Amino acid sequence: LAQRVAAYASHPDELQVSPDAFVLVAGSLTEMLLSFRPVVAGPKDIRVHLVDSETRELVYALIVAAEGQGPLVTRTFEVELPVGTVANKKITYTNPYQDFRTFSLRSSQPWLVTITPPKLALPAGATRPLGLTFDARAATSGIIDVLVFVNDEEDRTEECFKVRVRIYR
C-alpha cells in the first residue's frame, strides 16, 4: 500500500521539512530532512503532520522538540523611533572573502525591520550599504532586540547583527 502525503509544520518559519511531499510505502522506511532555524533562543515543540494528499486525512503526527541557542552577535546597533512612525537607516556590509559571494539577509522581526536588498552579491572584499526600514506603525512603546542574519548560499549564518530598537511615545 502506497500513500502520497504532504508534510506540514506548526511553525514553518522555524522548521522546514524536505521533501514537503512524498510517497509513504507500508512496511518501508521513509526519511525526511528537518531543518530547524529558530527565530528566538530557547526550547520549542513543533508539530509535524503528514496528511494524505488526496483525502486530506491525517496519516501521521509527530512532535519535534528542539532548542535554539542564540547566535554569536558580531555588531550591535541602537535605533530610537516614536510609536507610529517609519524610519530608514543604513549600515554597511563587507564581503570578508577573497572571492565573489552571495549573501541572503533576514530579520528575526520582519514585522518591525525589513532589509533591502534581501540578497547581496559582492565581489571579494567589496563593501555595500544595507537599508533597514523600521516600521513602528503597529508597535507599542518598549525595547525590542532584532537580529539581522547574514547567511551564505547554503543558508548558513555568516554573521549576525543585533539592533536594539527603542520605541517611545
Buried (B, 14 or more C-beta within 10 A) or exposed (E): EEBEBBBBBBBEEBBBBEEEEBEBEEEEEEEEEBEBBBBEEEEBEBEBBBBBBEEEEEBBEEEBEBEBEEBEEEEEBEBEBEBEEEBEBEBEBEBEEEEEBEBBBBBBBEEBBBBEEEEBEBEEEEEBEBEBBBBBEEBEEEEBEBBBBBBBEEEEBBBBBBBEBEBEE
